[in-house]
Amino acid sequence: MRNKYSLLNFDTIEKAVAADTKAIQKVVSHYNGYIEYFAKDNYVFSEEIKATLMKAVLKFNMDR
């Protein structure tokens, strides 16, 4: 069975972890639909979720 959701490619994730701003924006835009859904049209909460996501991406450890 095929996955019906598009996934971020590994290269984008790797660049985002290395603090590439364009890659981080791709990650945020990838999850923007989920963020907007859970923020319930609350702009401040939406921005807080995006900031938390950006911080988490930068802390992510690729060495496993």
Rosetta blueprint (number, residue, H / E / L):
1 M L
2 R L
3 N L
4 K L
5 Y L
6 S L
7 L L
8 L L
9 N L
10 F H
11 D H
12 T H
13 I H
14 E H
15 K H
16 A H
17 V H
18 A L
19 A L
20 D L
21 T H
22 K H
23 A H
24 I H
25 Q H
26 K H
27 V H
28 V H
29 S H
30 H H
31 Y L
32 N H
33 G H
34 Y H
35 I H
36 E H
37 Y H
38 F H
39 A H
40 K L
41 D L
42 N L
43 Y H
44 V H
45 F H
46 S H
47 E H
48 E H
49 I H
50 K H
51 A H
52 T H
53 L H
54 M H
55 K H
56 A H
57 V H
58 L H
59 K H
60 F L
61 N L
62 M L
63 D L
64 R L
